[in-house]
Amino acid sequence: MSTKKNLTITMTFDESPKKVFDAVANVRGWWSEDLKGTSNKLGGKFNYKFKDIHTSTQRVTEFIPNKKIVWKVLDSNLSFLKQKDEWTGTEVIFEISKKGDKTQLRFTHVGLTPDVECYDACFDGWGYFVKKSLKSLIKTGEGKPNPK
C-alpha cells in the first residue's frame, strides 16, 4: 500500500456548486490570463506558461458540470527542477460537492507527492492559485491570475 500523499487542498464556500464550478472552469480568471487553447470543455487542450520557469500542456479529461473537472498533464517543463518534466503524466482534479448548506471544493494534484522535487515549490504555487486567486474569483468575481 502506498503511503504517498498527493498534494490536496480542500475549501468550503457559501456559494453554489455552479458558481464554484464556473470559477474553476474559468482558468484564465484564476491561473493565468495568458493561457493558449481551450480549458472549459471536455477534450479541451491548453498550454500554461509562466516566464521561462514553467510551461505545461493539459487536456481536460473530465468535465462534469457543477461536480468535477480533471486535467491530464500531457507535457511539462519546469526549468528549476532536475527532472524538468516531473508534472508530465500527472492529473489535476477539482471535485465539487455539497456539504450541508455549503459547497466543498477539493483540489488534488495526483502524482505531486512529498517525495518529488517540485512538491514544496508547487505546494506554495498551488496554494496561492487555489487558496487565494481561485477563492477570490469564487467569492468576489475577481481572481489574481498571472497577468498577460
C-alpha positions in Angstrom: 0.0 0.0 0.0 1.4 3.4 -1.0 1.8 6.0 1.7 2.5 8.7 -0.8 0.2 11.7 -0.3 -0.9 13.7 -3.3 -1.0 17.5 -2.8 -4.6 18.2 -1.8 -6.3 21.5 -0.8 -9.9 21.4 0.5 -12.0 24.6 0.9 -15.6 25.3 1.8 -17.7 28.1 0.3 -21.2 29.6 0.9 -21.5 29.9 -2.9 -23.4 27.3 -5.0 -21.7 24.3 -6.7 -22.5 26.0 -10.0 -20.7 29.2 -9.0 -17.6 27.2 -7.8 -17.6 25.0 -10.9 -17.9 28.0 -13.2 -14.9 29.7 -11.4 -12.8 26.6 -11.7 -13.6 26.3 -15.4 -12.5 29.9 -15.9 -8.8 29.1 -15.7 -7.8 32.4 -17.2 -9.6 34.1 -14.3 -7.5 32.5 -11.6 -4.4 30.7 -13.0 -3.1 32.7 -16.0 -4.6 35.3 -18.3 -2.1 34.1 -21.0 -3.4 30.5 -21.4 -3.4 29.3 -25.0 -6.2 26.9 -26.0 -9.4 25.6 -24.5 -9.7 24.9 -20.8 -13.5 24.9 -20.2 -14.8 21.9 -22.1 -14.3 18.1 -22.3 -11.4 17.3 -24.6 -10.1 20.8 -24.5 -6.3 21.2 -24.6 -4.5 24.2 -23.2 -1.0 25.5 -22.6 0.2 27.3 -19.5 3.4 29.4 -19.5 5.0 31.4 -16.7 8.1 33.3 -17.8 10.9 30.8 -18.6 10.1 28.9 -15.3 7.1 26.7 -16.1 5.4 25.5 -19.3 2.8 22.7 -19.4 0.1 21.3 -21.7 -3.1 19.9 -20.1 -6.1 18.1 -21.6 -9.5 18.3 -20.0 -10.3 14.6 -19.5 -13.4 15.0 -17.3 -15.9 17.9 -17.3 -19.0 17.2 -15.2 -20.9 20.4 -14.7 -21.1 21.5 -11.0 -19.2 18.3 -9.9 -15.8 17.6 -11.3 -13.0 18.8 -13.7 -9.9 16.7 -14.4 -6.8 17.8 -16.4 -4.2 15.3 -17.6 -0.8 16.9 -17.9 0.5 15.9 -21.3 3.8 17.7 -21.3 5.7 19.9 -18.8 8.9 21.8 -18.4 9.7 23.2 -15.0 13.1 24.8 -15.5 14.1 24.9 -11.8 13.9 21.1 -11.4 16.5 18.4 -12.2 13.7 16.3 -13.7 12.1 19.1 -15.7 9.1 17.0 -16.9 8.1 16.0 -13.4 4.4 17.0 -14.0 4.1 15.0 -17.2 1.5 12.2 -16.7 0.1 13.7 -13.5 -3.5 14.7 -13.1 -5.1 17.8 -11.6 -8.6 17.1 -10.1 -11.2 19.6 -8.9 -14.1 17.9 -7.1 -17.1 19.9 -6.0 -19.8 18.7 -3.6 -22.5 19.9 -1.3 -21.7 19.7 2.4 -24.9 20.7 4.2 -25.7 24.2 3.1 -22.0 24.8 1.9 -20.1 23.8 -1.2 -16.8 21.9 -0.8 -14.0 22.2 -3.4 -11.3 19.5 -3.2 -8.3 20.2 -5.3 -5.8 17.3 -5.8 -2.7 17.2 -7.9 -2.3 13.4 -8.3 1.4 12.5 -8.7 2.6 15.5 -6.9 3.7 13.9 -3.6 6.2 15.0 -0.9 8.9 12.7 -2.4 9.1 14.6 -5.7 11.4 17.6 -6.2 8.7 20.1 -7.1 6.5 19.4 -4.1 7.5 22.3 -1.9 7.6 25.0 -4.6 4.4 23.5 -6.2 2.7 23.4 -2.9 3.3 27.1 -2.5 2.3 27.8 -6.1 -0.9 25.8 -6.0 -1.6 27.3 -2.5 -1.5 30.8 -4.0 -3.6 30.0 -7.1 -6.2 27.8 -5.4 -6.4 29.3 -1.9 -6.0 33.0 -2.9 -6.7 33.5 -6.6 -9.5 30.9 -7.2 -11.0 31.6 -3.8 -11.2 35.3 -4.7 -12.7 34.6 -8.1 -15.4 32.4 -6.4 -16.2 35.0 -3.7 -15.8 38.3 -5.5 -15.8 37.5 -9.2 -12.2 38.8 -9.4 -9.2 36.3 -9.3 -5.5 37.1 -9.1 -4.0 35.2 -12.1 -0.6 35.7 -13.7 -1.1 38.7 -16.0 -0.6 38.5 -19.8 
